[in-house]
Amino acid sequence: MFTLLEKAVVAMALFRILSGSIEVFDAYLMIKMNDVEKALVINSSLAFIGPLILIITTTIGIVGISDKISFGKFFWIFLGVALIIYGVKK
């Protein structure tokens, strides 16, 4: 019959679709501009959007399971996300 989807899963998927759409659009812009300097600027904007989408989708997922995990696990999840972002920035 009908399968009910969790709101958190739908929101996470929509943000990932948005992120992918932005990346495809930026690739189109790079080809249309046909200039290395402009392509680098466009690519740099993606370096900001990627981690932002990661933080948003992770936050939505954590809120979705917040009643099922302990405070200690929250700490490790946020520490992991922070380390990923730190690793990407270096």
Beta strands, then each sheet from edge to edge (+ up, - down):
end
